[in-house]
Amino acid sequence: MQETLAAHPELIEPGLRVLNRELLVESGGIDLYAQDAQGRFVVAGLKRGRATQDAVSQLGRYVASVQRVMGASVVRGILAAPSITGPARRELEGRGLEFVEVGALPVLEKSSTQPSLF
């Protein structure tokens, strides 16, 4: 999922440009660190299944870490998942974070540089 969305960030938001994957901050590894079309930093948390309040808390910690390190007052947090629980959505909105529904993803072609026995 991470590889596909890094290659096709427009599935999260048009104009999104990925700057880094698995960016390590004090609170863990950010799935996708990006910039939106307006130049604002974006922290994207990715979940394969239904997003819960734990995912929202994790995203909040990542956004706060980026704000501290970059000195940026505006860092957007986007939680991308197939669905989200009601309590998680309420917490997300209360924190000023965003949710993007990400369903079926395109299949990436495998690189032909993979070693082969044949």
C-alpha positions as CSV (number, residue, x, y, z in Angstrom):
1,M,0.0,0.0,0.0
2,Q,2.7,2.4,1.0
3,E,4.7,1.8,-2.2
4,T,1.6,2.2,-4.4
5,L,0.5,5.5,-2.7
6,A,4.1,6.8,-2.8
7,A,4.1,6.2,-6.6
8,H,0.6,7.6,-7.0
9,P,0.1,10.2,-4.3
10,E,-2.7,11.8,-6.4
11,L,-4.9,8.9,-5.0
12,I,-4.7,10.7,-1.6
13,E,-4.9,14.2,-3.0
14,P,-4.3,15.8,-6.4
15,G,-1.0,17.8,-6.4
16,L,0.5,15.9,-3.5
17,R,4.2,15.3,-3.8
18,V,6.0,12.7,-1.7
19,L,9.2,13.9,-0.1
20,N,10.0,10.8,1.9
21,R,8.8,7.3,3.0
22,E,9.2,5.9,6.5
23,L,10.6,9.2,7.7
24,L,11.8,8.6,11.3
25,V,10.8,11.1,13.9
26,E,10.9,10.8,17.7
27,S,7.5,9.2,17.8
28,G,8.0,6.6,15.1
29,G,8.1,6.2,11.3
30,I,5.9,8.4,9.2
31,D,4.4,6.4,6.3
32,L,4.5,9.2,3.8
33,Y,5.9,12.7,4.3
34,A,4.7,15.0,1.5
35,Q,3.9,18.5,0.4
36,D,0.5,19.6,-0.9
37,A,-0.1,21.8,-4.0
38,Q,0.0,24.9,-1.7
39,G,3.4,23.9,-0.3
40,R,2.2,22.8,3.1
41,F,3.9,19.8,4.7
42,V,1.7,16.7,4.9
43,V,2.0,13.7,7.2
44,A,0.1,10.8,5.7
45,G,-0.7,7.8,7.9
46,L,-1.8,4.7,6.0
47,K,-3.9,1.8,7.2
48,R,-4.8,-1.3,5.3
49,G,-8.0,-1.9,7.3
50,R,-10.5,0.2,9.2
51,A,-8.8,3.1,10.9
52,T,-9.3,3.3,14.7
53,Q,-8.6,5.9,17.4
54,D,-5.2,4.4,17.9
55,A,-4.4,5.4,14.2
56,V,-5.7,8.9,14.9
57,S,-3.5,9.2,18.0
58,Q,-0.5,8.0,16.1
59,L,-1.1,10.5,13.3
60,G,-1.5,13.3,15.8
61,R,1.9,12.4,17.4
62,Y,3.6,12.4,14.0
63,V,2.1,15.8,13.0
64,A,3.2,17.3,16.3
65,S,6.8,15.9,15.8
66,V,7.0,17.5,12.3
67,Q,5.7,20.8,13.7
68,R,8.4,20.8,16.3
69,V,11.3,19.8,14.0
70,M,10.3,21.9,11.0
71,G,9.1,24.9,13.1
72,A,6.0,24.8,10.9
73,S,2.8,25.9,12.5
74,V,0.7,24.3,9.7
75,V,1.3,20.6,9.1
76,R,-1.6,18.7,7.6
77,G,-2.3,15.2,8.9
78,I,-4.1,12.8,6.5
79,L,-5.2,9.4,7.5
80,A,-5.7,7.2,4.4
81,A,-7.6,3.9,4.8
82,P,-10.5,1.9,3.4
83,S,-12.8,3.1,6.2
84,I,-12.8,4.6,9.7
85,T,-14.7,4.0,12.9
86,G,-17.2,6.6,14.1
87,P,-15.2,7.4,17.3
88,A,-12.0,7.7,15.3
89,R,-13.6,10.1,12.8
90,R,-14.9,12.3,15.6
91,E,-11.4,12.4,17.2
92,L,-9.8,13.1,13.9
93,E,-12.1,16.0,13.1
94,G,-11.6,17.3,16.7
95,R,-7.9,17.4,16.2
96,G,-8.1,19.1,12.8
97,L,-6.9,16.1,10.9
98,E,-8.3,14.7,7.7
99,F,-9.5,11.3,6.4
100,V,-9.2,10.0,2.9
101,E,-10.9,6.8,1.8
102,V,-8.5,4.7,-0.2
103,G,-10.0,1.6,-1.7
104,A,-8.7,-0.5,-4.5
105,L,-5.2,0.5,-5.5
106,P,-3.5,0.1,-8.9
107,V,-1.0,-2.8,-9.2
108,L,2.5,-1.6,-9.7
109,E,4.6,-3.4,-12.2
110,K,7.5,-5.4,-10.8
111,S,10.9,-4.2,-11.6
112,S,12.8,-6.4,-14.1
113,T,16.0,-5.8,-12.1
114,Q,15.1,-8.6,-9.7
115,P,17.6,-11.4,-9.8
116,S,16.4,-14.6,-11.2
117,L,17.6,-18.2,-11.1
118,F,16.6,-18.6,-14.8
